[in-house]
């Protein structure tokens, strides 16, 4: 009986309305206004372990200078930084920051489409052979090398195949 009571008590505890976990609030400010030097104290502390003109000390000093230049560039380009002083990707309605998101996003979609289109073209090219499954496993590098450059214009080729009705096949042609 005690086990049943404990079971009911724990199940009712889990039946309570769940609370949403919220990430810690981070105020996004321009990187020029944030404290970007908070990444160099550990480097400054480690440089003290070496002689001033030694190779490790010079390498650490060069790293400190590169870090400071990087944070100066973050400020010049108008990036938004969090409370940690590092730039963050903020997707909002602010049109000044669209380039931080749209350009990489479009490039990703283009490159992923290129890879997919070339793979599709290769599979179509080897599908008429005796053992197409073997050509999928052991790739014909010469054929693939001829197909890869044609993937450059994949959006145009995909649109052309869509208009001509060649992009997708009929359900009757698909073997289940």
SULNORSUL-V908813 format. One record per residue. N is the residue number from 1. RES is the residue in one small letter. SS is DSSP state (A for helix, B for strand, O for the rest). PHI is phi in degrees with one decimal (none if undefined). Layout:
[[N	RES	SS	PHI] [N	RES	SS	PHI]]
This chain:
[[1	x	O	none] [2	x	A	-64.5] [3	x	A	-66.0] [4	x	A	-64.7] [5	x	A	-63.9] [6	x	A	-65.7] [7	x	A	-64.4] [8	x	A	-65.3] [9	x	A	-65.0] [10	x	A	-72.6] [11	x	A	-68.6] [12	x	A	-73.0] [13	x	A	-68.1] [14	x	A	-78.6] [15	x	O	-80.6] [16	x	O	-64.8] [17	x	O	-62.6] [18	x	O	-70.3] [19	x	O	-95.0] [20	x	O	-79.2] [21	x	O	-78.7] [22	x	O	-113.0] [23	x	O	-69.1] [24	x	O	-61.5] [25	x	O	-67.2] [26	x	O	-123.8] [27	x	O	-80.9] [28	x	O	-91.1] [29	x	B	-127.3] [30	x	B	-61.3] [31	x	O	-63.2] [32	x	O	-69.5] [33	x	O	-94.0] [34	x	O	-84.9] [35	x	O	-89.0] [36	x	A	-80.3] [37	x	A	-82.4] [38	x	A	-72.9] [39	x	A	-96.4] [40	x	O	-96.3] [41	x	A	-59.7] [42	x	A	-66.4] [43	x	A	-69.1] [44	x	A	-63.7] [45	x	A	-70.4] [46	x	A	-75.7] [47	x	A	-69.6] [48	x	O	-70.4] [49	x	O	-76.6] [50	x	O	-116.7] [51	x	O	-64.9] [52	x	O	-56.0] [53	x	O	-103.7] [54	x	O	-77.3] [55	x	A	-60.6] [56	x	A	-62.8] [57	x	A	-65.7] [58	x	A	-66.2] [59	x	A	-66.2] [60	x	A	-66.5] [61	x	A	-62.9] [62	x	A	-63.7] [63	x	A	-65.2] [64	x	A	-61.9] [65	x	A	-64.7] [66	x	A	-63.9] [67	x	A	-64.3] [68	x	A	-64.1] [69	x	A	-63.1] [70	x	A	-61.3] [71	x	A	-69.6] [72	x	A	-64.0] [73	x	A	-66.1] [74	x	A	-56.7] [75	x	A	-67.9] [76	x	A	-64.4] [77	x	O	-85.3] [78	x	O	75.9] [79	x	O	-69.9] [80	x	B	-96.9] [81	x	B	-114.2] [82	x	O	-88.0] [83	x	O	-67.3] [84	x	O	-82.6] [85	x	O	85.3] [86	x	O	-100.9] [87	x	B	-68.1] [88	x	O	-126.8] [89	x	O	-82.0] [90	x	O	-112.2] [91	x	O	-98.3] [92	x	O	-139.2] [93	x	O	-80.5] [94	x	O	-71.7] [95	x	A	-68.0] [96	x	A	-66.8] [97	x	A	-108.1] [98	x	A	-63.8] [99	x	A	-63.2] [100	x	A	-71.4] [101	x	O	-116.9] [102	x	A	-70.9] [103	x	A	-60.5] [104	x	A	-63.2] [105	x	A	-65.5] [106	x	A	-66.4] [107	x	A	-62.5] [108	x	A	-61.4] [109	x	A	-63.0] [110	x	A	-64.9] [111	x	A	-67.4] [112	x	A	-64.0] [113	x	A	-64.7] [114	x	A	-60.2] [115	x	A	-61.5] [116	x	A	-64.7] [117	x	A	-66.7] [118	x	A	-65.8] [119	x	A	-62.3] [120	x	A	-63.4] [121	x	A	-63.0] [122	x	A	-64.9] [123	x	A	-64.0] [124	x	A	-66.3] [125	x	A	-66.1] [126	x	A	-92.8] [127	x	O	-68.4] [128	x	O	-88.5] [129	x	O	-85.6] [130	x	O	-61.6] [131	x	O	-121.8] [132	x	A	-65.8] [133	x	A	-64.8] [134	x	A	-68.1] [135	x	A	-73.6] [136	x	A	-77.7] [137	x	A	-81.6] [138	x	O	-102.7] [139	x	O	-73.9] [140	x	O	-77.8] [141	x	A	-64.1] [142	x	A	-63.3] [143	x	A	-64.9] [144	x	A	-62.7] [145	x	A	-65.4] [146	x	A	-75.5] [147	x	A	-82.2] [148	x	A	-55.6] [149	x	A	-63.6] [150	x	A	-68.8] [151	x	A	-70.7] [152	x	A	-57.0] [153	x	A	-102.3] [154	x	A	-58.4] [155	x	A	-62.8] [156	x	A	-68.7] [157	x	A	-64.8] [158	x	A	-65.9] [159	x	A	-63.8] [160	x	A	-62.0] [161	x	A	-67.9] [162	x	A	-65.2] [163	x	A	-65.9] [164	x	A	-77.9] [165	x	O	83.0] [166	x	O	-97.9] [167	x	O	-70.8] [168	x	O	-120.9] [169	x	O	-103.5] [170	x	O	-68.9] [171	x	A	-60.6] [172	x	A	-67.2] [173	x	A	-85.1] [174	x	O	-93.0] [175	x	O	-88.4] [176	x	O	-92.7]]
